[in-house]
Amino acid sequence: MKKGFSLIAVLAVVIMIALGTVTVLQSVGSQTSMKGNNLQEVKAQYFAEAGMQYALWRCRTSGSGCATEPLVIDGTTIAINASASPQITLTVNYSNV
């Protein structure tokens, strides 16, 4: 009788440890996913700001209007349409974000 009880007790402990391990691994995976999403959002924000600053700089320094060529930063292409003055439109194609 004691051998059977010991087996059940050991199995219960192993199951509890396995459940705890699964919970921790899911939490770590979730944290990693959220970190990756946050990084993409931050990169997108900085790309948009860089494109806008570049477009404004081109408009101020160009003697012939605000026509600008696409800006490429770290493999990401930022198309800038500044023809609809005073509004500047940015289109960003994220290749590696």
TORSE-361885 format. One record per residue (C-alpha): x, y, z; residue in one letter. Coordinates in steps of 0.1 Angstrom, whole numbers, padded with zeros to 4 digits. Each point is the difference from the previous one (the first is absolute). Example, Ala and Ser with C-alpha at 12.3 -4.5 7.8 and 13.67 -1.06 7.14 Angstrom:
BEGIN
PT      xx      yy      zz   lomi
PT    0123   -0045    0078      A
PT    0014    0034   -0007      S
This chain:
BEGIN
PT      xx      yy      zz   lomi
PT    0000    0000    0000      M
PT    0028    0024    0008      K
PT    0017   -0006   -0033      K
PT   -0031    0010   -0019      G
PT   -0005    0031    0020      F
PT    0036    0010   -0006      S
PT   -0004   -0004   -0037      L
PT   -0031    0022    0000      I
PT    0017    0027    0021      A
PT    0031    0000   -0023      V
PT   -0022    0003   -0031      L
PT   -0020    0029    0016      A
PT    0033    0018    0007      V
PT    0013   -0006   -0035      V
PT   -0033    0013   -0015      I
PT    0001    0031    0021      M
PT    0036    0007   -0010      I
PT   -0009   -0005   -0037      A
PT   -0029    0024    0003      L
PT    0022    0026    0016      G
PT    0026   -0004   -0027      T
PT   -0026    0004   -0028      V
PT   -0014    0031    0017      T
PT    0035    0016    0002      V
PT    0008   -0009   -0036      L
PT   -0033    0015   -0012      Q
PT    0007    0032    0019      S
PT    0035    0003   -0014      V
PT   -0013   -0006   -0036      G
PT   -0027    0026    0005      S
PT    0026    0025    0013      Q
PT    0022   -0006   -0030      T
PT   -0029    0005   -0024      S
PT   -0010    0033    0017      M
PT    0036    0012   -0001      K
PT    0002   -0007   -0037      G
PT   -0033    0019   -0007      N
PT    0012    0029    0021      N
PT    0033    0002   -0019      L
PT   -0019    0001   -0033      Q
PT   -0022    0028    0012      E
PT    0031    0020    0012      V
PT    0018   -0005   -0033      K
PT   -0031    0010   -0020      A
PT   -0003    0032    0021      Q
PT    0037    0009   -0006      Y
PT   -0002   -0008   -0037      F
PT   -0031    0023   -0004      A
PT    0018    0028    0019      E
PT    0032   -0004   -0020      A
PT   -0020    0001   -0032      G
PT   -0019    0031    0010      M
PT    0032    0018    0011      Q
PT    0017   -0009   -0033      Y
PT   -0030    0012   -0020      A
PT    0000    0033    0019      L
PT    0037    0004   -0005      W
PT   -0003   -0007   -0038      R
PT   -0029    0026   -0002      C
PT    0021    0026    0017      R
PT    0033   -0006   -0018      T
PT   -0014   -0008   -0035      S
PT   -0004    0031   -0022      G
PT   -0025   -0017   -0023      S
PT   -0029   -0011    0022      G
PT   -0003   -0030    0023      C
PT    0003   -0030   -0023      A
PT    0020   -0026    0018      T
PT    0013   -0034   -0008      E
PT   -0007   -0030    0022      P
PT    0021   -0002    0031      L
PT    0016   -0034    0010      V
PT    0009   -0005    0036      I
PT    0014   -0034    0011      D
PT   -0017   -0018   -0030      G
PT   -0034    0017    0006      T
PT   -0013    0022   -0028      T
PT   -0018    0032    0009      I
PT   -0019    0016   -0029      A
PT   -0006    0037    0005      I
PT   -0027    0019   -0019      N
PT    0004    0037    0007      A
PT   -0018    0013   -0031      S
PT   -0033    0007    0019      A
PT    0014    0030    0018      S
PT   -0002    0008    0029      P
PT   -0008   -0037    0008      Q
PT    0028   -0026   -0003      I
PT   -0011   -0037   -0003      T
PT    0023   -0028    0010      L
PT   -0003   -0036   -0012      T
PT    0023   -0025    0017      V
PT    0007   -0035   -0013      N
PT    0014   -0020    0029      Y
PT    0022   -0027   -0014      S
PT    0018   -0010    0032      N
PT   -0021    0013    0028      V
